[in-house]
């Protein structure tokens, strides 16, 4: 008989712990990078440029009222 070894899978808890630590590290790096929030998000002070109340949006709002 041959002993074929299966690749060792990472346990679920270990994966979630690693993912959480990685997310925290990325967040901390972003905060500590020294980039001001205005530079990171140039549209921060402006109204959202991608949202416009067009005719079809207003029609949806009208029809969605209860």
Secondary structure as UniProt FT lines:
FT   HELIX           12..32
FT   HELIX           37..40
FT   TURN            42..45
FT   TURN            49..50
FT   HELIX           55..64
//
